[in-house]
Amino acid sequence: MTERPKVTCRETSWLVSDARDRPLLESEKEALAEHIAGCSLCQGASEQFAVLFRQVGVYFKGDAPDSDEDAPDSDEDAPDSDK
């Protein structure tokens, strides 16, 4: 059995981003999944990428978000124009 080369956290972030632009090779998918499964920092980063990609998709499509999950909790998060 041939051992796959391990990917670094930096390479993982590039692969997650690349996956938006092109289909990943099977070896890239496997290496990415293996790294994310064992790295809590990349698990969090992957979740943040997913939120970002949804928001970018909404922005470019002009669609409303599917849920309020990504919306600010209150007007406190919005800039205050009265100041």
Stockholm file with secondary structure:
# STOCKHOLM 1.0

chainA/1-83         MTERPKVTCRETSWLVSDARDRPLLESEKEALAEHIAGCSLCQGASEQFAVLFRQVGVYFKGDAPDSDEDAPDSDEDAPDSDK
#=GR chainA/1-83 SS CCCCCCCCHHHHHHHHHHHHHSCCCHHHHHHHHHHHHHCHHHHHHHHHHHHHHHHHHHHHHTCCCSSGGGSCSSGGGSCCTTC
#=GC SS_cons        CCCCCCCCHHHHHHHHHHHHHSCCCHHHHHHHHHHHHHCHHHHHHHHHHHHHHHHHHHHHHTCCCSSGGGSCSSGGGSCCTTC
//
